[in-house]
């Protein structure tokens, strides 16, 4: 580490969830683009662009579920 520069520490659970959500976004984006491209013979950039809102919605649902889970866990330990 360079002196004078510090990297923020990341909670293990936060890092795990970020990785999970990144993977979820990729999977949902691919799936939605494939669904949009079904009538065509090729997935295009337009299909991926159209699929972004669907993928974002899936990640938002996962984030909300995780937030609810963390809130309940904190209440149980308080």
C-alpha positions in Angstrom: 0.0 0.0 0.0 1.3 3.5 -0.9 1.7 5.6 2.2 -1.0 8.3 2.5 -3.5 6.3 0.5 -6.0 4.0 2.2 -8.5 1.7 0.6 -11.9 1.5 2.3 -12.6 -1.7 4.0 -15.5 -3.7 2.7 -17.7 -5.9 4.9 -17.6 -9.5 3.7 -21.3 -9.7 3.3 -21.4 -6.5 1.2 -18.7 -7.8 -1.1 -20.6 -11.1 -1.4 -23.9 -9.4 -2.3 -22.2 -7.1 -4.8 -20.8 -10.1 -6.6 -24.2 -11.9 -6.4 -26.0 -8.8 -7.8 -23.4 -8.4 -10.6 -23.9 -12.0 -11.6 -27.7 -11.7 -11.4 -27.6 -8.6 -13.6 -25.6 -10.4 -16.3 -27.8 -13.5 -16.2 -31.0 -11.5 -16.3 -29.7 -9.2 -19.1 -28.8 -12.2 -21.2 -32.1 -14.0 -20.6 -34.2 -10.9 -21.4 -32.2 -10.2 -24.6 -32.6 -13.8 -25.7 -36.4 -13.5 -25.1 -36.5 -10.3 -27.1 -34.5 -11.9 -30.0 -36.6 -15.1 -30.2 -38.3 -14.1 -33.4 -34.9 -13.1 -34.9 -31.9 -15.3 -35.7 -29.4 -13.1 -33.8 -29.2 -11.1 -30.6 -28.3 -7.5 -31.3 -27.2 -4.5 -29.3 -30.7 -3.2 -29.5 -32.0 -6.4 -27.8 -29.5 -5.9 -25.0 -30.4 -2.2 -24.7 -34.1 -3.1 -24.5 -33.3 -5.8 -21.9 -31.5 -3.4 -19.4 -34.7 -2.3 -17.6 -35.7 -5.9 -17.0 -32.3 -6.8 -15.7 -32.2 -3.7 -13.4 -35.7 -4.6 -12.0 -34.4 -8.1 -11.1 -31.4 -6.7 -9.3 -33.6 -4.1 -7.5 -35.9 -6.9 -6.3 -32.8 -8.8 -5.0 -31.4 -5.7 -3.3 -34.8 -5.1 -1.6 -35.0 -8.7 -0.4 -31.5 -8.5 1.0 -32.3 -5.2 2.7 -35.4 -6.7 4.3 -33.3 -9.8 5.4 -30.6 -7.6 6.9 -33.2 -5.4 8.7 -34.8 -8.5 10.2 -31.5 -10.0 11.3 -30.5 -6.7 13.0 -33.8 -6.6 14.8 -33.3 -10.2 16.1 -29.8 -9.4 17.4 -30.8 -6.1 19.0 
